[in-house]
């Protein structure tokens, strides 16, 4: 299912998505079966913690969401 405004990059990692410690917002939405727009909205409003690990050049890298942050966010929605 294609979502407008979502770029699809090829994933070259050998680690399965479900076993990773952090994902891009798109991957996190896929792992937890959520709408990517909802995940992005939660990040932009500060409800879901994310980080940008530095690249080799020291610049901020691509946005990532940790497994712990996703679990915390989902628990907070259930309460």
N, C-alpha and C positions, 0 to 999 in steps of 0.2 A: 504494500500500500504506500503510495507516494504522498508525502505531505508537502504542500507548497512552501517554498522558502527553506527547505531542508536539503543541504548538500549531502550527497552520499559518497563517501570516500571508501576506498578499498582498505580492508583491515588485514595487515600483514602479520599480526601477532599470532603465535602458535598457541597461546593460552586461551582456552574457551572463555567467552564473555562472562558466564556465570561464576567463574573462578577468579576473576580479576578483583583487585582491591580498589580500583578507580576506573571510571568510564567517562567518555564525553557525555554531554547531556542527552544526545540522541541514543547512545548505547544504553545509558541508564534507563531511559524510557522503554527501550526494547526489552531489557532484562526484567523490569518490573511490570511490563505490560501496561504502561501508562502513555498518555498523550504527550508527545514531545513539547507541544506548546505549553502544557501545564507545568512541565518540569522547568522549562525556560522562564515561565512567569514566576515560579517559586524562587528561582535563583535571582531574578531581577528585583523581587520584592524583599529578599533577604530571609525568606522562610527556609530555604534550602542552602546550606553552606557549600561553596565550591572554591576551587583554588586554581591558580595558573602557575604551574611549575616553570622555573626558568629554563630557557633553551641553552644550547652550548654557547651562544653569544651573550647570555646574561639577560636577554629580553624576556618578557612574559610569554609563556607558551600558550597552547590552547587550553581552554577551560575544561576542568575535570571535576567530577563529583565522586566522592569516596563512598564505599559501601556503608560505612558507619553513618555518614551524613544522610544517605538515602533511608537507612533503617530508622534513624531518629526522626526524620521528616514524616515517614509513613506512620510511625507510632504516634506522633503529635496529631496527625489527622484523625486517627482512630479515637482519640480521647475526646 
